[in-house]
Amino acid sequence: MKKKRRFKRGEIPTASMADIAFLLLIFFLVTTTIDMDKGLGIVLPAEGEEIEIKKDNILNCLINSSGNVLLGGEPVKTRDLNKEIRRRITENDKLIISVKAHEKTKYSDYVSVIDQLKMANAKRISIAESD
């Protein structure tokens, strides 16, 4: 007579599972990098610096609460802001654009205006406080 062999069922050792899970958790926490929003890259002057500027060299850019832009008192579409700023900078290379936004202006509208100014190679941008 032949004896039937009984095979033991394979078992997964669970005693060290918690250790392995803990080590994997530590590994992923240490090696994961988290991207932080950098915001707008603007170099701000040192505190206390005040320079007298001629009014001819200042161009006011106002953004209202609905996202419409006034450039020097004239309405301008945001997408056309780039061309207009380039034209005005070629006329006056010392031009400073003073950007002032209404307190209820959407942040995306503000960023799009700043992006248009950067695309126009405006190096002198002043951020004006809202009243």
N, CA, C and O of each residue as an XYZ file, in Angstrom:
524
protein
N       0.790     -1.167      0.000
C       0.000      0.000      0.000
C       0.853      1.261      0.000
O       1.902      1.383      0.632
N       0.320      2.141     -0.738
C       1.046      3.400     -0.838
C       0.506      4.368      0.198
O      -0.701      4.511      0.396
N       1.430      5.009      0.832
C       1.028      6.042      1.789
C       0.885      7.367      1.073
O       1.726      7.752      0.260
N      -0.168      8.038      1.384
C      -0.370      9.358      0.807
C       0.446     10.372      1.594
O       0.437     10.430      2.823
N       1.130     11.141      0.823
C       1.911     12.185      1.487
C       1.028     13.395      1.693
O       0.293     13.818      0.801
N       1.115     13.907      2.822
C       0.382     15.138      3.114
C       1.373     16.297      3.093
O       2.400     16.302      3.772
N       1.009     17.261      2.288
C       1.854     18.449      2.219
C       1.323     19.480      3.202
O       0.118     19.696      3.331
N       2.236     20.084      3.864
C       1.841     21.173      4.751
C       1.507     22.381      3.895
O       2.177     22.678      2.906
N       0.477     23.050      4.294
C       0.128     24.269      3.591
C       1.173     25.329      3.890
O       1.688     25.429      5.003
N       1.470     26.113      2.871
C       2.428     27.200      3.061
C       1.821     28.282      3.929
O       0.654     28.637      3.760
N       2.574     28.789      4.823
C       2.099     29.852      5.693
C       2.989     31.077      5.518
O       4.197     30.983      5.304
N       2.351     32.197      5.615
C       3.092     33.455      5.549
C       3.313     33.908      6.987
O       2.365     34.082      7.752
N       4.558     34.091      7.333
C       4.810     34.526      8.712
C       4.323     35.963      8.895
O       4.745     36.867      8.173
N       3.463     36.157      9.834
C       2.889     37.488     10.053
C       3.487     38.186     11.269
O       3.096     39.305     11.603
N       4.399     37.552     11.904
C       4.975     38.135     13.114
C       5.745     39.419     12.804
O       5.720     40.360     13.597
N       6.421     39.466     11.669
C       7.246     40.642     11.369
C       6.562     41.587     10.381
O       7.208     42.515      9.895
N       5.300     41.389     10.070
C       4.598     42.264      9.126
C       4.528     43.706      9.631
O       4.704     44.641      8.849
N       4.283     43.890     10.878
C       4.198     45.246     11.431
C       5.541     45.951     11.316
O       5.591     47.143     11.013
N       6.625     45.229     11.555
C       7.958     45.820     11.426
C       8.224     46.251      9.985
O       8.744     47.337      9.729
N       7.858     45.378      9.058
C       8.085     45.694      7.644
C       7.249     46.903      7.231
O       7.752     47.792      6.544
N       5.990     46.951      7.638
C       5.123     48.081      7.306
C       5.669     49.372      7.900
O       5.643     50.415      7.248
N       6.158     49.308      9.120
C       6.722     50.489      9.775
C       7.968     50.970      9.034
O       8.133     52.171      8.820
N       8.846     50.043      8.640
C      10.055     50.425      7.907
C       9.718     51.016      6.541
O      10.354     51.978      6.109
N       8.722     50.450      5.857
C       8.311     51.018      4.577
C       7.735     52.423      4.755
O       7.999     53.315      3.949
N       6.965     52.609      5.793
C       6.397     53.928      6.079
C       7.503     54.953      6.316
O       7.463     56.051      5.761
N       8.470     54.602      7.124
C       9.609     55.491      7.401
C      10.376     55.777      6.112
O      10.762     56.918      5.859
N      10.599     54.749      5.301
C      11.334     54.913      4.051
C      10.636     55.920      3.137
O      11.281     56.826      2.609
N       9.323     55.768      2.947
C       8.605     56.661      2.052
C       8.487     58.076      2.619
O       8.474     59.042      1.855
N       8.403     58.214      3.926
C       8.362     59.549      4.518
C       9.685     60.282      4.328
O       9.706     61.490      4.091
N      10.780     59.550      4.432
C      12.102     60.170      4.316
C      12.438     60.497      2.864
O      13.050     61.531      2.596
N      12.052     59.640      1.927
C      12.467     59.833      0.531
C      11.513     60.661     -0.303
O      11.872     61.069     -1.407
N      10.318     60.922      0.180
C       9.345     61.692     -0.595
C       9.628     63.183     -0.465
O       9.867     63.696      0.629
N       9.595     63.865     -1.604
C       9.741     65.317     -1.581
C       8.378     65.937     -1.833
O       7.588     65.424     -2.625
N       8.114     67.027     -1.165
C       6.839     67.711     -1.306
C       7.095     69.052     -1.976
O       7.859     69.877     -1.474
N       6.453     69.255     -3.104
C       6.600     70.524     -3.814
C       5.781     71.581     -3.104
O       4.597     71.393     -2.828
N       6.422     72.682     -2.819
C       5.741     73.797     -2.181
C       5.446     74.843     -3.251
O       6.252     75.054     -4.157
N       4.299     75.492     -3.147
C       3.984     76.573     -4.062
C       4.945     77.721     -3.800
O       5.111     78.169     -2.665
N       5.565     78.180     -4.857
C       6.557     79.234     -4.689
C       5.954     80.620     -4.812
O       6.572     81.595     -4.383
N       4.782     80.731     -5.376
C       4.170     82.037     -5.523
C       4.832     82.837     -6.629
O       5.404     82.265     -7.557
N       4.762     84.108     -6.539
C       5.342     84.988     -7.539
C       6.787     85.303     -7.164
O       7.074     85.699     -6.034
N       7.686     85.124     -8.120
C       9.091     85.407     -7.863
C       9.401     86.875     -8.070
O       9.674     87.308     -9.189
N       9.360     87.629     -7.007
C       9.609     89.067     -7.092
C      10.674     89.434     -6.065
O      10.602     89.037     -4.902
N      11.653     90.193     -6.516
C      12.697     90.669     -5.606
C      12.216     91.968     -4.985
O      11.956     92.944     -5.688
N      12.100     91.975     -3.685
C      11.613     93.160     -2.981
C      12.780     93.991     -2.460
O      13.801     93.428     -2.064
N      12.656     95.299     -2.451
C      13.739     96.143     -1.935
C      13.822     96.042     -0.414
O      12.887     95.592      0.249
N      14.945     96.463      0.112
C      15.132     96.449      1.563
C      14.186     97.459      2.205
O      13.811     98.459      1.594
N      13.816     97.178      3.433
C      12.873     98.050      4.134
C      13.512     99.420      4.391
O      14.685     99.522      4.750
N      12.722    100.447      4.200
C      13.192    101.793      4.486
C      13.731    102.528      3.280
O      13.972    103.733      3.350
N      13.927    101.819      2.162
C      14.420    102.502      0.971
C      13.288    103.275      0.321
O      12.261    102.690     -0.025
N      13.453    104.551      0.152
C      12.477    105.380     -0.546
C      13.220    106.218     -1.560
O      14.177    106.919     -1.232
N      12.769    106.137     -2.790
C      13.417    106.862     -3.879
C      12.379    107.759     -4.535
O      11.258    107.326     -4.804
N      12.746    108.988     -4.788
C      11.861    109.932     -5.465
C      11.846    109.583     -6.959
O      12.897    109.458     -7.587
N      10.639    109.429     -7.517
C      10.495    109.055     -8.922
C       9.635    110.102     -9.618
O       8.642    110.574     -9.064
N      10.028    110.461    -10.842
C       9.250    111.418    -11.631
C       7.920    110.785    -12.022
O       7.856    109.586    -12.294
N       6.875    111.578    -12.049
C       5.538    111.065    -12.402
C       5.486    110.567    -13.837
O       4.676    109.702    -14.168
N       6.355    111.115    -14.699
C       6.386    110.675    -16.102
C       6.868    109.233    -16.224
O       6.567    108.559    -17.209
N       7.615    108.757    -15.226
C       8.178    107.406    -15.266
C       7.291    106.359    -14.593
O       7.682    105.196    -14.487
N       6.110    106.756    -14.141
C       5.207    105.816    -13.466
C       3.983    105.575    -14.341
O       3.343    106.516    -14.811
N       3.673    104.312    -14.550
C       2.482    103.914    -15.291
C       1.600    103.103    -14.353
O       1.998    102.036    -13.885
N       0.399    103.611    -14.080
C      -0.511    102.927    -13.160
C      -1.279    101.836    -13.890
O      -1.855    102.059    -14.955
N      -1.273    100.657    -13.293
C      -2.019     99.518    -13.808
C      -2.998     99.105    -12.710
O      -2.592     98.571    -11.678
N      -4.273     99.353    -12.934
C      -5.297     99.084    -11.928
C      -6.120     97.872    -12.350
O      -6.520     97.758    -13.509
N      -6.371     96.971    -11.408
C      -7.194     95.791    -11.664
C      -8.415     95.894    -10.765
O      -8.286     95.970     -9.543
N      -9.611     95.896    -11.371
C     -10.806     96.011    -10.542
C     -11.289     94.635    -10.080
O     -10.684     93.617    -10.415
N     -12.361     94.608     -9.323
C     -12.825     93.359     -8.706
C     -13.311     92.335     -9.728
O     -13.341     91.141     -9.431
N     -13.692     92.778    -10.926
C     -14.144     91.827    -11.947
C     -13.019     91.391    -12.881
O     -13.257     90.625    -13.815
N     -11.791     91.869    -12.644
C     -10.634     91.431    -13.427
C     -10.303     92.321    -14.605
O      -9.374     92.017    -15.353
N     -11.035     93.417    -14.798
C     -10.737     94.350    -15.887
C      -9.524     95.203    -15.515
O      -9.313     95.530    -14.348
N      -8.735     95.555    -16.530
C      -7.478     96.273    -16.299
C      -7.548     97.665    -16.902
O      -7.979     97.846    -18.041
N      -7.115     98.646    -16.118
C      -6.936    100.012    -16.602
C      -5.443    100.301    -16.610
O      -4.776    100.179    -15.583
N      -4.926    100.679    -17.755
C      -3.507    100.985    -17.888
C      -3.370    102.463    -18.210
O      -3.667    102.890    -19.326
N      -2.928    103.234    -17.247
C      -2.815    104.674    -17.424
C      -4.170    105.329    -17.636
O      -4.270    106.344    -18.325
N      -5.214    104.753    -17.045
C      -6.559    105.310    -17.159
C      -7.344    104.794    -18.350
O      -8.528    105.103    -18.484
N      -6.709    104.010    -19.222
C      -7.383    103.474    -20.403
C      -7.636    101.980    -20.210
O      -6.749    101.258    -19.753
N      -8.856    101.501    -20.558
C      -9.121    100.063    -20.421
C      -8.321     99.253    -21.439
O      -8.237     99.605    -22.616
N      -7.739     98.162    -20.953
C      -6.938     97.275    -21.791
C      -7.325     95.838    -21.450
O      -7.516     95.506    -20.280
N      -7.439     94.984    -22.472
C      -7.701     93.572    -22.208
C      -6.421     92.944    -21.687
O      -5.321     93.329    -22.083
N      -6.571     91.990    -20.810
C      -5.394     91.373    -20.186
C      -4.473     90.747    -21.221
O      -3.252     90.829    -21.092
N      -5.041     90.124    -22.243
C      -4.199     89.473    -23.257
C      -3.430     90.486    -24.109
O      -2.403     90.141    -24.694
N      -3.917     91.740    -24.186
C      -3.227     92.781    -24.962
C      -2.253     93.593    -24.110
O      -1.559     94.472    -24.622
N      -2.203     93.306    -22.843
C      -1.363     94.062    -21.915
C       0.116     93.936    -22.274
O       0.873     94.900    -22.155
N       0.519     92.762    -22.706
C       1.909     92.479    -23.073
C       2.385     93.440    -24.165
O       3.437     94.065    -24.026
N       1.620     93.560    -25.243
C       2.008     94.427    -26.368
C       2.060     95.895    -25.953
O       2.981     96.628    -26.314
N       1.055     96.306    -25.189
C       0.977     97.707    -24.768
C       2.145     98.089    -23.861
O       2.712     99.175    -23.990
N       2.499     97.191    -22.946
C       3.628     97.459    -22.039
C       4.934     97.513    -22.829
O       5.767     98.387    -22.591
N       5.115     96.591    -23.759
C       6.333     96.614    -24.592
C       6.457     97.944    -25.332
O       7.536     98.534    -25.391
N       5.341     98.407    -25.895
C       5.349     99.675    -26.636
C       5.742    100.826    -25.724
O       6.548    101.680    -26.096
N       5.168    100.840    -24.532
C       5.447    101.952    -23.612
C       6.862    101.888    -23.040
O       7.464    102.922    -22.752
N       7.390    100.683    -22.876
C       8.768    100.558    -22.377
C       9.760    101.022    -23.444
O      10.795    101.601    -23.112
N       9.454    100.774    -24.727
C      10.351    101.266    -25.779
C      10.345    102.794    -25.842
O      11.352    103.409    -26.189
N       9.200    103.405    -25.502
C       9.119    104.869    -25.467
C       9.868    105.445    -24.271
O      10.483    106.506    -24.374
N       9.820    104.749    -23.136
C      10.461    105.235    -21.904
C      11.118    104.042    -21.202
O      10.432    103.227    -20.586
N      12.436    103.943    -21.296
C      13.130    102.775    -20.725
C      13.231    102.836    -19.200
O      13.628    101.854    -18.573
N      12.880    103.964    -18.599
C      12.898    104.078    -17.136
C      11.506    103.892    -16.535
O      11.282    104.218    -15.370
N      10.577    103.372    -17.323
C       9.191    103.238    -16.909
C       9.024    102.224    -15.774
O       9.572    101.122    -15.816
N       8.262    102.622    -14.772
C       7.934    101.743    -13.648
C       6.431    101.503    -13.693
O       5.646    102.451    -13.714
N       6.032    100.228    -13.709
C       4.613     99.896    -13.742
C       4.145     99.668    -12.315
O       4.641     98.777    -11.625
N       3.190    100.476    -11.876
C       2.635    100.365    -10.534
C       1.331     99.571    -10.619
O       0.344    100.049    -11.176
N       1.332     98.362    -10.067
C       0.165     97.482    -10.133
C      -0.616     97.604     -8.831
O      -0.081     97.419     -7.738
N      -1.887     97.917     -8.982
C      -2.759     98.032     -7.817
C      -4.027     97.248     -8.112
O      -4.661     97.439     -9.150
N      -4.389     96.367     -7.194
C      -5.575     95.528     -7.379
C      -6.607     95.848     -6.309
O      -6.266     96.179     -5.174
N      -7.867     95.742     -6.692
C      -8.970     95.896     -5.743
C      -8.907     94.737     -4.760
O      -8.444     93.652     -5.111
N      -9.366     94.953     -3.544
C      -9.262     93.902     -2.522
C     -10.072     92.653     -2.864
O      -9.799     91.583     -2.320
N     -11.061     92.764     -3.753
C     -11.866     91.596     -4.129
C     -11.462     91.010     -5.477
O     -12.176     90.176     -6.034
N     -10.316     91.446     -6.001
C      -9.814     90.896     -7.257
C      -9.402     89.450     -7.045
O      -8.801     89.104     -6.028
N      -9.733     88.605     -8.024
C      -9.323     87.202     -7.937
C      -7.807     87.122     -8.070
O      -7.192     87.884     -8.816
N      -7.224     86.196     -7.338
C      -5.769     86.017     -7.375
C      -5.318     85.614     -8.776
O      -4.247     86.026     -9.223
N      -6.119     84.816     -9.470
C      -5.751     84.380    -10.820
C      -5.678     85.572    -11.780
O      -4.821     85.599    -12.664
N      -6.566     86.557    -11.615
C      -6.505     87.761    -12.462
C      -5.239     88.560    -12.172
O      -4.595     89.074    -13.086
N      -4.893     88.658    -10.902
C      -3.686     89.378    -10.497
C      -2.442     88.699    -11.072
O      -1.551     89.364    -11.599
N      -2.391     87.374    -10.966
C      -1.235     86.626    -11.473
C      -1.143     86.745    -12.987
O      -0.043     86.859    -13.527
N      -2.270     86.721    -13.677
C      -2.222     86.836    -15.138
C      -1.694     88.208    -15.569
O      -0.984     88.313    -16.569
N      -2.035     89.249    -14.824
C      -1.497     90.589    -15.137
C       0.011     90.613    -14.900
O       0.760     91.123    -15.734
N       0.462     90.068    -13.776
C       1.905     90.025    -13.492
C       2.636     89.199    -14.545
O       3.737     89.561    -14.961
N       2.031     88.088    -14.982
C       2.638     87.260    -16.033
C       2.770     88.044    -17.337
O       3.788     87.947    -18.023
N       1.747     88.816    -17.676
C       1.814     89.632    -18.891
C       2.933     90.668    -18.785
O       3.629     90.937    -19.763
N       3.102     91.244    -17.602
C       4.177     92.216    -17.400
C       5.546     91.563    -17.538
O       6.465     92.147    -18.112
N       5.678     90.350    -17.011
C       6.958     89.645    -17.121
C       7.245     89.252    -18.566
O       8.394     89.308    -19.006
N       6.208     88.853    -19.312
C       6.403     88.497    -20.720
C       6.790     89.717    -21.545
O       7.438     89.586    -22.583
N       6.396     90.900    -21.088
C       6.755     92.142    -21.777
C       8.139     92.636    -21.355
O       8.559     93.720    -21.760
N       8.844     91.852    -20.551
C      10.181     92.200    -20.036
C      10.172     93.466    -19.192
O      11.119     94.252    -19.220
N       9.100     93.652    -18.445
C       9.033     94.779    -17.516
C       9.853     94.417    -16.290
O       9.482     93.527    -15.526
N      10.959     95.103    -16.107
C      11.861     94.807    -14.986
C      11.516     95.620    -13.753
O      11.870     95.234    -12.639
N      10.839     96.727    -13.931
C      10.493     97.611    -12.816
C       8.996     97.564    -12.565
O       8.217     98.245    -13.232
N       8.612     96.760    -11.604
C       7.199     96.601    -11.255
C       7.042     96.982     -9.792
O       7.775     96.505     -8.926
N       6.085     97.837     -9.537
C       5.805     98.256     -8.174
C       4.445     97.707     -7.771
O       3.467     97.865     -8.501
N       4.380     97.064     -6.615
C       3.125     96.537     -6.100
C       2.560     97.584     -5.145
O       3.113     97.814     -4.070
N       1.461     98.214     -5.542
C       0.865     99.262     -4.724
C      -0.120     98.654     -3.730
O      -0.772     97.652     -4.021
N      -0.218     99.263     -2.574
C      -1.165     98.801     -1.541
C      -2.557     99.243     -1.901
O      -2.749    100.320     -2.466
N      -3.564     98.391     -1.566
C      -4.956     98.818     -1.749
C      -5.381     99.685     -0.579
O      -4.953     99.489      0.558
N      -6.216    100.627     -0.885
C      -6.683    101.554      0.150
C      -7.715    100.908      1.026
O      -8.221    101.540      1.954
